[in-house]
Each structure stands twice: as C-alpha cells, then as structure tokens.
Amino acid sequence: MTEFEKMTRGEAFNGIDTDLRLRREAARLACAKFNAHPSKGNLRHITRLFADFTDVIIEPGFQCDYGSQILLGKNVYINFHCVILDSAAVHIGDNTLLGPAVHLYTVDHPREADLRKQGYCSAKPIHIGSNVWIGGGAKVLPGITIGDNAIIAANAVVRKDVPANSRYFG
C-alpha cells in the first residue's frame, strides 16, 4: 500500500515519502499561480485539486497540502491567507465563512522524537457544518467537528468539538 493510500485511509503514513512530497508540490504550484494573479480564471488551478465545490470564493494567499481531500459546500467564502492542511478529509458545509488567516490542520505528528525524525504522521478529518462563521486567525485542530450555525471567535484554537448553534471562544 502506498503512503498516499495509508494517508487517505486514516492510517499512520510517512509524510516525507516522495509521492506525497510531489503531490504537495503540485498543490503549492497551483496555489502560487492563483495567488500571483487572483482571478476567476486562475481559481481553476486550485479548484481542480478539490474533491468537490460549488460557488466558492477564495481570496489570495490560500495554501493547501493536497486539495484532493477538501470538500466544499455551496457558497463557501475563504478569506485572505487561509491554510488547509488536508492530509485527512476537510468537509466544509454550505454558506460557511472562513475569516482571514484561518488555519485548518488535519495532520499531526508523533510525540516520540525518533518517529518524527523518520517523517511519520497521522491525520484526522475536520467536519465544519453549514452556516458556520470562523473568525480571523482561528486554528482548528485535527479531528474536530463544528456543528451547523456555530460561531468561532477570532484567534481561537479549536481543541474540542463545537455543538451546533453555539459560540466557541477558545
């Protein structure tokens, strides 16, 4: 089984694997093309990476690891300088707003230094419901679910699941 297959199945994987590094490089190049000259035409460089999207607005400065694990609902707005590390699936529901510099992290690293040195990683999916507003600078950690209509405060570090219709201040 390849490291990519392990990663997408939610198993431990080696993040310094050549195939994974090439996939991240391709995503970086796609993001760079859009970020250098943001336009609807250049947005296709990013959105062709994504698993699913409809009527998405992405502002410049966007970065992702692969793109292939990002599933966006309808009318999603991704503000300036957002980062999505999509080693696991990232589901973002309809009408959700990500403020500037929001970071979504699915990937994690072992606590043992020897394993980190060898490049081992794990990843857990992030699920963000519909009609969610995530304030600027917020960070969402691996494995988090944010329910529909929730509001995440600016600069919050989301370390636990957030129920629907609630506010999280971090």
Phi, psi and chi 1 to 4 in degrees:
 res  aa     phi    psi   chi1   chi2   chi3   chi4
   1 MET       -  138.1 -176.3  179.9  -46.8      -
   2 THR   -76.8  163.9   68.2      -      -      -
   3 GLU   -65.4  -34.8  -63.1  -58.5  -48.8      -
   4 PHE   -63.0  -44.0 -178.4   75.7      -      -
   5 GLU   -63.2  -41.7  -69.7  168.7  -28.5      -
   6 LYS   -60.4  -45.5  -69.8  177.7 -170.3  176.2
   7 MET   -59.8  -48.9 -178.3 -174.1   79.0      -
   8 THR   -71.7  -18.0   57.6      -      -      -
   9 ARG   -89.4   -2.6  -70.2  174.6   57.4  154.9
  10 GLY    84.1   15.8      -      -      -      -
  11 GLU   -94.1  163.6  -61.1  173.8   12.8      -
  12 ALA   -60.1  143.0      -      -      -      -
  13 PHE  -143.9  165.4   63.1   95.3      -      -
  14 ASN   -99.6  107.8 -171.2  -37.3      -      -
  15 GLY   -69.4  -13.7      -      -      -      -
  16 ILE   -98.2   10.1   58.6  175.2      -      -
  17 ASP   -57.3  141.3  172.1   70.8      -      -
  18 THR   -59.2  -45.9  -59.1      -      -      -
  19 ASP   -60.4  -44.2  176.0   52.4      -      -
  20 LEU   -65.5  -40.3  -69.1  179.4      -      -
  21 ARG   -62.2  -40.3  -72.4 -167.5  -18.9 -110.9
  22 LEU   -66.8  -37.9  -68.9  172.9      -      -
  23 ARG   -64.9  -41.8  -71.3  171.8 -174.0  -95.8
  24 ARG   -65.5  -38.4  -72.6 -167.9  -57.6  -89.7
  25 GLU   -62.1  -42.6 -178.6 -179.6  -36.9      -
  26 ALA   -61.6  -41.6      -      -      -      -
  27 ALA   -65.6  -41.7      -      -      -      -
  28 ARG   -61.1  -41.5  -94.2 -164.3  -40.9  -83.8
  29 LEU   -65.2  -40.9  -70.2  172.7      -      -
  30 ALA   -62.5  -44.1      -      -      -      -
  31 CYS   -64.3  -41.1  -69.5      -      -      -
  32 ALA   -62.4  -40.1      -      -      -      -
  33 LYS   -61.5  -44.2  -73.2  177.7 -176.4  175.7
  34 PHE   -68.6  -47.0  169.3   71.4      -      -
  35 ASN   -64.1  -31.3  -68.2  -30.8      -      -
  36 ALA   -71.5  -35.1      -      -      -      -
  37 HIS  -142.3   76.6  -59.3  -72.7      -      -
  38 PRO   -64.3  124.0   -0.4    3.8      -      -
  39 SER  -162.0  164.5   67.3      -      -      -
  40 LYS   -60.2  -36.7  -75.4 -173.9  178.0 -177.3
  41 GLY   -64.1  -41.8      -      -      -      -
  42 ASN   -80.6  -15.9  -79.0  -24.2      -      -
  43 LEU   -61.5  -27.5 -177.7   60.9      -      -
  44 ARG   -59.5  -27.2   69.1  177.2  156.9   61.8
  45 HIS   -60.7  -36.6  -65.5  -65.7      -      -
  46 ILE   -83.7  -50.2  -63.6  173.1      -      -
  47 THR   -66.7  -21.9   54.5      -      -      -
  48 ARG   -71.1  -17.2   78.0  167.7   59.7  130.2
  49 LEU   -75.2  -31.3  -61.3  171.3      -      -
  50 PHE   -71.4  150.6  -67.0  169.2      -      -
  51 ALA   -70.4  -38.5      -      -      -      -
  52 ASP  -160.9  142.6 -165.9   18.3      -      -
  53 PHE  -167.4  152.9   72.8   94.1      -      -
  54 THR  -149.3  128.4  -55.1      -      -      -
  55 ASP    49.3   59.6  -65.5  -31.8      -      -
  56 VAL  -103.7  140.4  173.7      -      -      -
  57 ILE  -113.9  123.8  -63.2  172.6      -      -
  58 ILE  -123.7  122.3  -59.6  175.7      -      -
  59 GLU   -84.8  161.7  -60.8  -67.0   -3.8      -
  60 PRO   -62.1  157.5  -19.9   29.0      -      -
  61 GLY    96.1    2.1      -      -      -      -
  62 PHE   -68.2  138.9  176.9   80.2      -      -
  63 GLN  -137.3  144.9  -62.5  -68.2  -40.5      -
  64 CYS  -145.5  162.0   65.1      -      -      -
  65 ASP   -77.5  -49.6  -93.5  -10.7      -      -
  66 TYR  -130.6  -39.8  -56.4   96.9      -      -
  67 GLY    86.4  -33.7      -      -      -      -
  68 SER   -67.4  -14.9   60.2      -      -      -
  69 GLN  -104.7    9.2  -57.2 -104.8   75.2      -
  70 ILE   -98.5  121.9  -60.4  172.2      -      -
  71 LEU  -119.9  111.9  -60.8  107.9      -      -
  72 LEU  -109.6  135.2  -58.3  174.2      -      -
  73 GLY   -76.0 -167.3      -      -      -      -
  74 LYS   -79.2  145.7  -64.0  176.4 -174.2  169.5
  75 ASN    58.1   40.5  -57.8  -46.1      -      -
  76 VAL   -84.9  138.0  170.2      -      -      -
  77 TYR  -117.4  122.7 -179.9   74.0      -      -
  78 ILE  -115.4  109.2  -60.4  174.8      -      -
  79 ASN   -74.5 -178.6 -147.5  -37.7      -      -
  80 PHE   -57.6  140.7  -66.1   95.1      -      -
  81 HIS    62.0   35.4  -57.7  -71.1      -      -
  82 CYS   -83.7  149.6  -73.9      -      -      -
  83 VAL  -128.1  128.6  174.4      -      -      -
  84 ILE  -124.0  110.4  -58.5  177.1      -      -
  85 LEU   -93.0   98.4  -57.8 -175.2      -      -
  86 ASP  -103.4   55.9   62.0  -45.0      -      -
  87 SER   -71.6  -22.7  -66.9      -      -      -
  88 ALA  -121.3  170.8      -      -      -      -
  89 ALA   -63.3  141.3      -      -      -      -
  90 VAL  -122.5  110.9  175.3      -      -      -
  91 HIS  -102.4  123.8  -59.9  -95.0      -      -
  92 ILE  -123.6  120.8  -59.5  175.9      -      -
  93 GLY   -75.0  174.2      -      -      -      -
  94 ASP   -59.1  146.8  -63.7  -16.7      -      -
  95 ASN    58.0   32.0  -52.9  -54.8      -      -
  96 THR   -96.8  141.9  -70.2      -      -      -
  97 LEU  -115.8  126.1  -50.2  171.8      -      -
  98 LEU  -106.9  121.4  -57.5 -175.5      -      -
  99 GLY   -69.4  176.4      -      -      -      -
 100 PRO   -62.1  142.0    4.4   -5.8      -      -
 101 ALA    61.1   27.6      -      -      -      -
 102 VAL   -72.8  137.9  166.3      -      -      -
 103 HIS  -121.9  131.6  -69.3 -166.2      -      -
 104 LEU  -116.6  116.8  -51.8  177.2      -      -
 105 TYR  -113.7  112.7  -55.3  140.8      -      -
 106 THR   -93.5  -22.4   64.7      -      -      -
 107 VAL   -88.6  147.2   67.6      -      -      -
 108 ASP  -139.5  166.6 -161.5    1.1      -      -
 109 HIS  -127.0  152.4  -57.6  -80.2      -      -
 110 PRO   -63.4  154.4   -6.4   13.4      -      -
 111 ARG   -80.1  -17.1  -56.0  -53.4  175.2 -109.0
 112 GLU   -85.0  124.3  -59.7   82.2   14.6      -
 113 ALA   -58.5  -39.1      -      -      -      -
 114 ASP   -62.5  -40.2  -72.4  -20.3      -      -
 115 LEU   -69.2  -39.5  -67.6  174.5      -      -
 116 ARG   -60.8  -42.8  -77.0 -164.9  -52.7  -86.3
 117 LYS   -60.8  -31.2 -173.7  168.2   63.1  173.5
 118 GLN   -83.2   -5.4  -65.6  172.9   46.3      -
 119 GLY    94.2    8.6      -      -      -      -
 120 TYR   -72.3  142.8  -74.3   97.0      -      -
 121 CYS  -141.3  166.6  -57.4      -      -      -
 122 SER  -140.1  165.3   62.8      -      -      -
 123 ALA  -148.8  146.2      -      -      -      -
 124 LYS  -130.3  139.2  -65.8  179.4 -176.5  172.6
 125 PRO   -66.2  155.4   15.1  -19.6      -      -
 126 ILE  -115.2  132.4  -67.4  173.4      -      -
 127 HIS  -120.6  119.8  -63.9  -87.4      -      -
 128 ILE  -118.1  124.6  -60.4  170.8      -      -
 129 GLY   -71.2 -168.9      -      -      -      -
 130 SER   -87.4  153.2  -66.1      -      -      -
 131 ASN    61.4   31.0  -52.9  -53.1      -      -
 132 VAL   -92.3  145.2  171.7      -      -      -
 133 TRP  -122.3  119.7  175.6   23.7      -      -
 134 ILE  -110.4  116.6  -59.1  179.2      -      -
 135 GLY   -68.8  158.0      -      -      -      -
 136 GLY   -52.5  138.1      -      -      -      -
 137 GLY    78.8   -0.4      -      -      -      -
 138 ALA   -69.1  149.5      -      -      -      -
 139 LYS  -122.0  131.0  -48.4  -73.4 -172.4  -87.3
 140 VAL  -113.5  123.9  178.8      -      -      -
 141 LEU   -87.8  167.2  -59.8 -177.2      -      -
 142 PRO   -57.4  141.7  -23.2   32.2      -      -
 143 GLY    81.1    8.8      -      -      -      -
 144 ILE   -86.4  142.8  -63.0  -61.7      -      -
 145 THR  -117.9  130.6  -64.3      -      -      -
 146 ILE  -117.0  120.3  -60.3  172.6      -      -
 147 GLY   -73.5  165.7      -      -      -      -
 148 ASP   -54.3  143.7  -68.0  -15.7      -      -
 149 ASN    67.4    8.6  -52.6  -48.7      -      -
 150 ALA   -73.7  156.2      -      -      -      -
 151 ILE  -123.9  128.7  -62.7  173.6      -      -
 152 ILE  -108.7  127.0  -52.4  -60.4      -      -
 153 ALA   -65.8  152.8      -      -      -      -
 154 ALA   -57.9  140.6      -      -      -      -
 155 ASN    64.7   11.4  -66.0  -46.0      -      -
 156 ALA   -70.8  148.4      -      -      -      -
 157 VAL  -108.3  110.6  177.3      -      -      -
 158 VAL   -87.1  106.2 -176.1      -      -      -
 159 ARG  -109.0   -5.1  -65.1 -180.0  -72.6 -121.8
 160 LYS  -143.2  159.9   62.9 -179.5 -174.9  174.7
 161 ASP   -59.2  147.2  -70.2  -11.4      -      -
 162 VAL  -116.8  119.5  177.8      -      -      -
 163 PRO   -66.4  158.9  -13.2   24.0      -      -
 164 ALA   -58.3  149.4      -      -      -      -
 165 ASN    60.2   29.9  -56.4  -55.8      -      -
 166 SER  -126.2  172.6   64.6      -      -      -
 167 ARG  -118.2  142.5  -66.0  178.0 -175.8 -156.9
 168 TYR  -127.1  126.2 -177.9   88.6      -      -
 169 PHE  -107.2   -5.5  -61.7   99.8      -      -
 170 GLY    80.6      -      -      -      -      -
